[in-house]
Amino acid sequence: MSDTVFRTKPTGTPAMMRLVLAAAAVSLISGCALQKRDSVVVGAIPDDYRTNHPIIIGEKEEKLDLPVAASSRGATASQRATLEGFLASYDRSAAPPLNIIKPSGSGNAVAAGDAAQDFARIAKNSGVPANRIMFSSYQASPEEVSAPVRVSYVGIKAQTGKCGRWPEDILNTSENKHYANFGCSYQNNLAAQIANPNDLLGPRKQTPIDAENRGRVIGDYQTGDSGFNENIGY
C-alpha cells in the first residue's frame, strides 16, 4: 500500500491579498478625508472675543434722575454740577431733543416744576439749543415727597451686549476654547472710553493746515532753532 501525501492549499491567493490591502488603504484614506473635513468645520466656529462680543454703533437713551425735595426752591448746587456733568457728552452738532420730565400729583410737584425750569436754563448754558428742550410730565404717587425729575436724550453710542452669560460650566475646556463671557468686560470698557463712536466706522477727514504754525516750524528748522530752552527744559 503506497503512502498518500496530503498537502494543504494556501487559503489566499496573491491576487486576493492585493485586494485586501487595497481595501484597507482605501479605508485609511477615506478616514483621513473625513477627519480633515471635521477639523475644517470645527475650525470655522468663532472663538474670538471680538466676534463673540462685538462693539456696535447705535442709538442709546442717556437718562439722569434728579430727586427733588418738597422744600426745595429751584436747582441745588449739587444738582447743577451733576446735570452739567451729564450734559458734557451731549452732541451739540447733532442737537437731539432734550426731554425734561417732571412728576405730577406728588407731594413735591411744585418744587419739581421749579427745579425743571432751572434744569432747562442749565441745559441752555451748556450748549443745548432752546428749541430742542422739551417738557413733559408723568403721574406720581401723592405720597412721594421727593419724586425725581428725569432728564434724557438719545445719542449715538458704542456699546456691547450685557456681560454675565454662563451657558455652561467654565471648567468644560475639553475643546480648549474661550468661555462665553470671555472678553465681555474688556469690550464694554473699551466702548465706554470711545469719545466719538464714529471713529470706529472710519477715519476722520483731515483738518485744514495751520499755515502760520507751519511757517514758524519751517523757519525754526532753517535757522537751526529747535525751540528747546536749556533753562526750563523745553
Buried (B, 14 or more C-beta within 10 A) or exposed (E): EEEEEEEEEEEEEEEEEEEEEEEEEEEEEEEEEEEEEEEEEEEEEEBEBEEBBEBBBEEBEBEBEBBBBBEBEBBBEEBBEBBEEBBEEBEEEEBBEBBBBBBBEBBBBEBBBBBBBBBBBBBBEBEBEEEBBEBEBBEBEEEBBBBBBBBBBBBBBBBBEEBEEEEEEEEEEEEEEBBBBBBBBBBBEBBEEBEEBEEEEEEEEEEEEEEEEEEEEEEEEEEEEEEEEEEEEE
